Amino acid sequence: MSPVTRAAEIVRAMWRQRRDWSADTAACPDGVPVHTDRCEECTSELLTTLSPGDVATVSCLEAEGSALSKLAALGILPGARVRLVQRYPAYVFRLGFGEVAIDSALAGLVRVRRG
C-alpha cells in the first residue's frame, strides 16, 4: 500500500471517529463518555501550551476540512511524537527526522499529551 493511500485511510478513519464522538453515547479514546463535541475529562492540552524543548504525543485534532487536510499532509496525526523547537513567529517542532512549521491558528487545533 502506498504512503498516500495509507494517509488517506487514516484521515477517513479520523473523520469517522470524530463524527462518532459527537454522538450522545460515544466515548473518547480514553473510554470517557462524551456528551458534547469535546471530551471534558480528557488529559490532553493544546500544542500551543507547550514550551520549547517539551516532548508530547498528538492525541487528537480539532480541525475540519482544509485545516485537517493540511495537518494530515504534514504528518501531524494522532500518535505522532513531537518536540517543540520554537513558538514565535511560527510554531516549529520536530516530527520524526524533520521540522515542521505551522501558524498559531493551526497549532491551536492540535491536542497533545506530554511525555
N, C-alpha and C positions, 0 to 999 in steps of 0.2 A: 504494500500500500504506500502510495507516495505521501510525502510530508504535507502537501497541500490538501489531499483528501483527508488525512488524519486530522488536520487543523479544522477543516470544515465540519467533520463529525463532532469534534469537541465543542465547537461553537453551537451546533444544533442541540447537543446534549445540555449545554448551559442554558439555552433558551427554554428547553422543555423543563429543566429543573427550576428555573426562575418562575416560569408560569405555574408550576405545581406549588411553589412556596406561597403564592398569593391565595391559594385555596384555604378555606377555614380549617380544614382537617389536616393540612400538610405539616411537615416538620423540617427544620433546618438540618444541615448535615450533622450537627451535634445531637440530634434527636429531640430538641426542644420544640414543642408545638408553636406554630406560627399563626397568629390571628390577623396580622396585618402584612403589608409588603416587606416589613423589616423585622428581623428577629431581635427582640428586646433583651434577651438574656445571653446573646452571643458575646463571646470574649474578644471578638475581632475589633480592630480600630482602623481608622483611615490611614492610608500611606502618608498623608500629609502630617501626621503626628510624629513620625519617626525623625530622629536626629541623624546627622551624618555619621556613618560607621555602624548604625544599627542594622541587624540582620532580621529578616522576617519572611514568612511564607504567605503568599497570596491565598486568602481564604474564599473570597467571592468578589464579584464585580457588580456594582450597582448601575452599570451602564446599559444602554439600549441602543439599537440602531447603529448609526455610523460610529459612535463612540466605542461601542462593543467591538465592532469590526476593527477599528484602529488598534485597540488594546490587544486583541487576539492576533493581529498581524505582527505586532511587536513581540509576541510570545508571552505577554502578561496574562496568564491564565491561572486558575486555581491550582495550587500545588507548586507553583514556581517559587524558588527561593531568590530573594533579592537583598542586596546590601546597598543602602542609601549612600551616595557619594556627596551630593550637594542638594540644597533646597532652592537656591536662588542663583540666577534668574529663571532657571528651569529645574525641575526635579530630575536628577541624574542618578541612576542606580545601576549596579552590576546585576546582570541576568545571565547566568552561565558564564561564558568566556567573553562576553561583550558588555558594552554600556549602552543604556537606553536613556533618552531624554524626553520628557513629556511636560506639558504645561500644567499649571496648578488645577485647571478645570478637569483634566483627565485624571490627575493624581487624586483628586477628591472623590473619584468614583471607584477607587481600588481599596478594598478592605484586606487587612493583613493580620497575622498573629505573630508576635515577636518570638524569636528563638529559632 
